[in-house]
Amino acid sequence: MLAHTLDQLKRNSLGDIITSSDDDYPTAISRWAINAARPAKVVAFVKNTKDISQALYYAKYSKLSLAVRGGGHNAVGASSAKDGLVVDLSRYMNLVKIDAEARLAYVQGGALWKDVDEAAIQHGLATVGGTVNHTGVAGLTLGGGFGWLQGSHGLTVDNLVQAVIVLSDGTALTANANENTDLFWAIRGGGCNFGICAEFVFRLHVQRRTVFAGNLMFDIERLDDVMRVIRDWYFSASEKEVAFLTCYRNAELDKASPSPGFTEVSVWLTAVPCQALTFVSVFYNGSKVEGRSKFKTFLDLGPTEDTTAEIPYEALNGLYNQYYEPGLARHMRGFRYDLKNSPAASIRNVLERMNTLPFKERCLSLSVVLEYNSFAKVNAVPNDAMALARHSLNNGFALMGWPEDTPQNIAFARKEVWEILQMISPGQKYFTGNTEGFQYVEDQDHRVSSTTKGETLYGTEKYRKLQRLKRKYDPEVIFNKWFIIEPASEEKERGIKSRL
């Protein structure tokens, strides 16, 4: 029996149905970024695909807007629904099962990457996850998924071999290379436009138990040398090597006592008070001896601090956690840039701009990260293999945080982050790359549905195909929280067919 009332939904669900009268309602609507929380009418903590189907039907019947939460690691509210219904997989559908013999990971849609990393490495295996391990598996995967291991194994989505998806009509489908192949093509890069992913199946790879990683801090005066070394290293680096350049400043660096809402920054970051800091995070999928050899040119520059060490693999995706803990309002934008055309002067301009911002007054934190990963395996996959658009440009992102969620602070963050990114990648209309995937960019117009924007993100032919598949699988546009794909109209469809 389908749920037409809230009482019926509660009776029909194995999971928990939460409303504002429940004690755990504040926890149910909280998110990683406090500005992403919305007062939902109903939160459905589902336990299986039948629960998901019931929640979908009730939302449609009651004309409630819908959102889906996996990890909730989003700064613009895509996993929240004001006065609507949230299908939340995080409480119960977060299990990870490893088939070591087949080298496959079966991962439920509410799992975090920490869950996957820790389960797989027990068998000496791993797949490509993110760079912050409290990120949800679902969002990163459906957007592409960059990670430390992409040089060896491609993107997260390249390692997805199957998914179980609940469509807007409540039907649960298995999609892979042999079943529902058009849906499998669409979800790999098409985001949450086509259904709720209840389970992912990932290909696993043999992984050593320890890796070399850590941070090298440099004086800003050495920036020209650092950029020269990065360029020389990058174009001859092996698939096992990664480096990130981070420009960072936090209100904590401007005073001795911490502000409410901020986690304590590592002691070594406090060495230069009241200034933006520059450090390079390095990774080598091997021993400390090998890693220090691979990054010798960086070490020869004489970093002021060196935290590199041989660490357990499962700790790798937690290295950045301290900078991105929950509890702050956030604004994030991703971008692409060409390392060959990125002079040190542009990075210096970013640092100088950061030093003019009112960090102490607004209790700000700001990270600008430029990523240097290998794209050889990424671009070995044919561009038409899935919805995801491929490119060979480097990725980066800027993330600003602040403790008070006010319209004034959000407007300030949007303006400053936009202007900073224009220093690095001038002329970009849509900043479209970050650590979570090619299509996933946090901005204020993420709900704008336009053919122009869609074609910019995917390319004309791919976007038209996605429009046809949106019409097939979600014609009512129930899934509309993240870069909405416009369904193809009947007239447009007839026009396309007439030209074929």
Secondary structure as the mmCIF struct_conf table of DSSP 4:
data_model
#
loop_
_struct_conf.conf_type_id
_struct_conf.id
_struct_conf.beg_label_comp_id
_struct_conf.beg_label_asym_id
_struct_conf.beg_label_seq_id
_struct_conf.end_label_comp_id
_struct_conf.end_label_asym_id
_struct_conf.end_label_seq_id
BEND BEND1 THR A 5 THR A 5
HELX_RH_AL_P HELX_RH_AL_P1 LEU A 6 ASN A 12
BEND BEND2 LEU A 14 GLY A 15
STRN STRN1 ASP A 16 ILE A 18
TURN_TY1_P TURN_TY1_P1 SER A 20 SER A 21
BEND BEND3 ASP A 22 ASP A 22
TURN_TY1_P TURN_TY1_P2 ASP A 23 ASP A 24
HELX_RH_AL_P HELX_RH_AL_P2 TYR A 25 ILE A 29
BEND BEND4 TRP A 32 TRP A 32
STRN STRN2 ALA A 33 ALA A 33
HELX_RH_3T_P HELX_RH_3T_P1 ILE A 34 ALA A 36
BEND BEND5 LYS A 41 LYS A 41
STRN STRN3 VAL A 42 PHE A 45
BEND BEND6 ASN A 48 ASN A 48
HELX_RH_AL_P HELX_RH_AL_P3 THR A 49 TYR A 61
TURN_TY1_P TURN_TY1_P3 SER A 62 LYS A 63
STRN STRN4 LEU A 66 ARG A 69
BEND BEND7 GLY A 70 GLY A 71
BEND BEND8 ALA A 75 GLY A 77
TURN_TY1_P TURN_TY1_P4 ALA A 78 SER A 79
TURN_TY1_P TURN_TY1_P5 LYS A 82 ASP A 83
BEND BEND9 GLY A 84 GLY A 84
STRN STRN5 LEU A 85 ASP A 88
TURN_TY1_P TURN_TY1_P6 SER A 90 TYR A 92
BEND BEND10 MET A 93 MET A 93
STRN STRN6 VAL A 96 ASP A 99
TURN_TY1_P TURN_TY1_P7 ALA A 100 ARG A 103
STRN STRN7 LEU A 104 GLN A 108
TURN_TY1_P TURN_TY1_P8 GLY A 109 GLY A 110
STRN STRN8 LEU A 112 LEU A 112
HELX_RH_AL_P HELX_RH_AL_P4 TRP A 113 ILE A 121
TURN_TY1_P TURN_TY1_P9 GLN A 122 GLY A 124
STRN STRN9 LEU A 125 ALA A 126
BEND BEND11 THR A 131 VAL A 132
TURN_TY1_P TURN_TY1_P10 ASN A 133 HIS A 134
BEND BEND12 THR A 135 THR A 135
STRN STRN10 GLY A 136 GLY A 136
HELX_RH_AL_P HELX_RH_AL_P5 VAL A 137 GLY A 143
TURN_TY1_P TURN_TY1_P11 TRP A 148 LEU A 149
HELX_RH_AL_P HELX_RH_AL_P6 GLN A 150 HIS A 153
TURN_TY1_P TURN_TY1_P12 THR A 156 THR A 156
HELX_RH_3T_P HELX_RH_3T_P2 VAL A 157 ASN A 159
STRN STRN11 LEU A 160 VAL A 166
TURN_TY1_P TURN_TY1_P13 SER A 168 ASP A 169
BEND BEND13 GLY A 170 GLY A 170
STRN STRN12 ALA A 172 ASN A 176
BEND BEND14 ALA A 177 ASN A 180
HELX_RH_AL_P HELX_RH_AL_P7 THR A 181 GLY A 190
TURN_TY1_P TURN_TY1_P14 GLY A 191 CYS A 192
BEND BEND15 ASN A 193 PHE A 194
STRN STRN13 ILE A 196 ARG A 203
STRN STRN14 HIS A 205 VAL A 206
BEND BEND16 ARG A 209 ARG A 209
STRN STRN15 THR A 210 PHE A 218
HELX_RH_3T_P HELX_RH_3T_P3 ILE A 220 ARG A 222
HELX_RH_AL_P HELX_RH_AL_P8 LEU A 223 TYR A 234
TURN_TY1_P TURN_TY1_P15 PHE A 235 SER A 236
TURN_TY1_P TURN_TY1_P16 GLU A 239 LYS A 240
STRN STRN16 GLU A 241 ASN A 250
HELX_RH_3T_P HELX_RH_3T_P4 ALA A 251 ASP A 254
BEND BEND17 LYS A 255 SER A 257
HELX_LH_PP_P HELX_LH_PP_P1 PRO A 258 SER A 259
TURN_TY1_P TURN_TY1_P17 PRO A 260 GLY A 261
HELX_LH_PP_P HELX_LH_PP_P2 THR A 263 SER A 266
HELX_RH_3T_P HELX_RH_3T_P5 VAL A 267 ALA A 271
BEND BEND18 VAL A 272 VAL A 272
TURN_TY1_P TURN_TY1_P18 PRO A 273 CYS A 274
BEND BEND19 GLN A 275 GLN A 275
STRN STRN17 LEU A 277 TYR A 284
BEND BEND20 ASN A 285 GLY A 286
HELX_RH_AL_P HELX_RH_AL_P9 LYS A 288 LYS A 294
TURN_TY1_P TURN_TY1_P19 PHE A 295 PHE A 295
HELX_RH_AL_P HELX_RH_AL_P10 LYS A 296 LEU A 299
TURN_TY1_P TURN_TY1_P20 ASP A 300 LEU A 301
BEND BEND21 THR A 304 THR A 304
STRN STRN18 GLU A 305 ASP A 306
STRN STRN19 ALA A 309 PRO A 312
HELX_RH_AL_P HELX_RH_AL_P11 TYR A 313 LEU A 316
TURN_TY1_P TURN_TY1_P21 ASN A 317 TYR A 320
HELX_RH_3T_P HELX_RH_3T_P6 ASN A 321 TYR A 323
BEND BEND22 TYR A 324 TYR A 324
BEND BEND23 PRO A 326 GLY A 327
STRN STRN20 LEU A 328 LEU A 328
STRN STRN21 ALA A 329 TYR A 337
HELX_RH_3T_P HELX_RH_3T_P7 LEU A 339 ASN A 341
HELX_RH_AL_P HELX_RH_AL_P12 ALA A 344 MET A 354
TURN_TY1_P TURN_TY1_P22 ASN A 355 THR A 356
BEND BEND24 LEU A 357 LEU A 357
HELX_RH_AL_P HELX_RH_AL_P13 PHE A 359 ARG A 362
TURN_TY1_P TURN_TY1_P23 CYS A 363 CYS A 363
STRN STRN22 SER A 365 TYR A 372
TURN_TY1_P TURN_TY1_P24 ALA A 376 LYS A 377
HELX_RH_3T_P HELX_RH_3T_P8 VAL A 378 ALA A 380
BEND BEND25 VAL A 381 VAL A 381
HELX_RH_3T_P HELX_RH_3T_P9 ASN A 383 ALA A 385
BEND BEND26 MET A 386 ALA A 387
BEND BEND27 LEU A 393 LEU A 393
STRN STRN23 ASN A 394 TRP A 402
BEND BEND28 PRO A 403 GLU A 404
HELX_RH_AL_P HELX_RH_AL_P14 PRO A 407 ILE A 424
BEND BEND29 SER A 425 SER A 425
TURN_TY1_P TURN_TY1_P25 PRO A 426 GLY A 427
BEND BEND30 LYS A 429 TYR A 430
STRN STRN24 ASN A 434 ASN A 434
TURN_TY1_P TURN_TY1_P26 THR A 435 GLU A 436
STRN STRN25 GLY A 437 GLY A 437
BEND BEND31 PHE A 438 GLN A 439
TURN_TY1_P TURN_TY1_P27 GLN A 444 ARG A 447
HELX_RH_AL_P HELX_RH_AL_P15 THR A 451 TYR A 458
HELX_RH_AL_P HELX_RH_AL_P16 THR A 460 TYR A 473
TURN_TY1_P TURN_TY1_P28 PRO A 475 GLU A 476
BEND BEND32 LYS A 481 PHE A 483
HELX_LH_PP_P HELX_LH_PP_P3 ILE A 484 SER A 489
HELX_RH_AL_P HELX_RH_AL_P17 GLU A 490 ARG A 499
#
